[in-house]
């Protein structure tokens, strides 16, 4: 079950990144379209931030919930890795659409 939750977190992260890049490429011709685009970006940003917080926690749970320094290193390393990979994936998808 723990691995399924981790996989679900990764899928939510990828889905949010994909939709963010798709929404950003649309052209807006009015202020209302711009407002709708910004609201959609915010709504897809919420699961993105949630996934970036959930993935390190789930890796920490999978590795045994250590409450010492090694647990902090596991969560910190996983968080940094997830953030860097998110930027990389976002950048690659952004280049693909431009």
Secondary structure, 3 states (H helix, E strand, C coil): CHHHHHHHHHHHHHHHHHHHHHHHCCCCCCHHHHHHHHHHHHHHHHHHHHHHHHHHHHHHHHCCCCCCHHHHHHHHHHHHHHHHHHHHHHHHHHHHHC
